[in-house]
Amino acid sequence: MKRRTLDLIFATGGLLIAGLILVLGLVLQNQANFAKDYVHSQLAEQKIVFTPSSALGKDTQAQCLKNNAGKPLTSGKQAECYANNYIRVHLSEVNDGKTYAETSNAQRAVETQLTALTDQNSAQAKTLSAQNDELTAKVQTLFRGETLRGLLLTSYGFSIFGDRAQTAAYVCYALALVLFLAAIAGYIHAATKHADHVVLAQE
């Protein structure tokens, strides 16, 4: 087999593979753009705005809250910051760090005790009723807060998939470029004066 033939085979194969990898990169790019645009539009609809710098407490440690102070929440990274450093902190203050599930269980236990009383006008009934009302309010606050936090973290997770798709797209572009250049080099090599040299000759 002549060297020119071998060069043309490898160059053409490399060009085809480069094309396939480029198509894969474009597909990944499309998915990355979709994830970014979807997360942005969904978060923008919530119209959440970070607390201004002037309203942040002096004990605020989260740098991301300071960096985003007063800004609208529109990205996955911002959603993670808001969920973990703002909502979670405030939820921990609702019922001494207890979650919605724990508070709900406590509320149902108090309600059961209250229902079991025969005298609903007794001092014990009034105490339990006050506890039940307080816990019910905390349950509602925790439910709404944890739901919002979960949705924000889901958006953050979705944005991470988009970021990884973007990185993979860049890798595909780089590989496609390398293979394309290698294919061009192969075609040039096939056109040299020594291209008629026989290689891989059979005995």
N, C-alpha and C positions, 0 to 999 in steps of 0.2 A: 504494500500500500504506500502510495506517495505521501510525503509529509503534508503536501497541500490538502489532500483529501482528509487526512486526520485533523488538520487545523480547522478545516471547514466544518467537520462533524462536531468537534468540541465547541467551536465558536457558535454554531447554530443552536446546539443544545443549551449552551450557557445563556444565549439570548432568549430562548423559549422559557427557561427556568426563571430568568430575570423578569420576564413579562408576567409569569404566574405569581411570583412573589410580589410584584408591584400591584397586581390586582388584589391580592390578599391584604396588602398595606392599605389600599384605598377602601376596602371593606371595613377594616379595623378603624380607619380614620372616620368613616361614616358613623360607626357605632360610638366612637368617642365624642363626636360632635353632637350626636343625638342625646347621649347621657348628659353632656354639659348643658345643652339647651333645655332639656327636660327638667333637670334639677333647678336651673335658674328660673324657669317660668313658674314651676310649682312653688318654689320658695318665695318668689316675688309676689305671688297672689296672696300670701299670708300677711304681707305688709308688716312684718316684724322689723323693728328698728332697735339697734343696740342702745343701751343706756348711755346718755351723754357723759363726757368726762366729768363734768361738774356734779353729776348725780352719783357717780361711783363712790363707794365707801373708801375711806383711807386704807382699810385693811384688805382691799381687793388685791389678790396676788396674781390672778390670771392675766398674763401679758396680752393674750388675744382679745380680752374684753377692752383693754386700754387701746389696743391698736385699731379696734373696730368701733370704738365709742362714737355713737351718733350715726353710724352707717346703717343702711338697710341690709337685711340678711338675704343674700341672694346666691350664695355658693355653698358647696358641701362642707368645705373647711370651716366656714362661718357657722354652719348648722351644728357641727360637732362642738365648737367652742361654746355656743349658746346653750346647747343641751347639757354639756358636762360641767360648765363653769358658772352658769347662771341659773338655769332651771333646777338642776340637781341640788345646788347649794340652797336655794329657797325651799325646795321640797323637804330637805333635811331638817328645816326649822319648823315645819308644820306640826309634826307630832314626834319630836325628839328623835328624828332619824328613822322612824318606822315607815315602812312602805305602805302602799295602798292596800295590799293583801293583808298585812298585819293589822292595820287600822280597821279594815273592814271586818276582820274576824273579831276584834275587840268590840266593835260597835254592835255586831250581832249578838255577842255574849251579853252585853248590857241590856239589849232589847229583850232578849229571852228572859233575863231576870225580872225586868220590868213587867213583862206580860204575865209572868207567873205569880205576881203579887195579887192578893185578893183585895186589898185596900189600895186603890189607885190614888187616894188622897192623902196617904200617909207621908210622913217626912222622908222615909226611905224611897217611896215612889217618886217624890219630887226630886230627890237627889239623883236617882237613876235616870229620870226623865231629862234632867239638865245635862247629865253625862252623855246620854244618848244623842241629844241635840248637838252637843259639842263635837262628838265623834262623827256624827253624820255630816256635819259641815267639813270636817277634816277629810273624810272619805271622798267627798265631792271634789275638794281642792286637789287632793293627791291623784285622783282619777284623771282629772283634766290635765294636770301637770305631767304625769307620767305618760299619758297618751301623746301629748305634744312632743315630749322629749323622745319618745320612741319613733315618732314620725320623722323628726329632725335627724335622728341617728340613721334611720333607714335611707333618707336622702343622702346623707354623708356616705353611707356604704355604697349606694348606687353611683355616686360621683367617683369613688375609688376605682370601681370597675371601668369607668370612663377614662380615668387617668392611666390605668394599666393598658387599656386598648390603645390609647394615644402613644404610649411608650413602645408597645409592640409594633405599631404602625411605623414609627421612626426607625426601628430595627429593620423592618421589611424594606423601607426605602433605602437604607444604607446597603443592605445585602443586594438589592436589585441594582443599585448603582455600581457596586463592585463587580457583579457578574456582567453588567452591560459593558463596563470598561474592559473587562477581561475578554469579552466576546469581540469587541472592536480590535483589541490587540491581536486576537487570534486571526481575524480577517486580514489585518496588516501583515502578520507573520506569514499567512498563506500566500501573500502577493510578492514575497521576497524572491530573489534569484535562486535561492537554494530550495525552493518549494518542491522541486521535482525529485529531490532526494528520497530514496526509498527507505521506509522504516517498517518495522514489524514484518519483515519479509519471511515467508515460509520456506523452510529448507526443502 
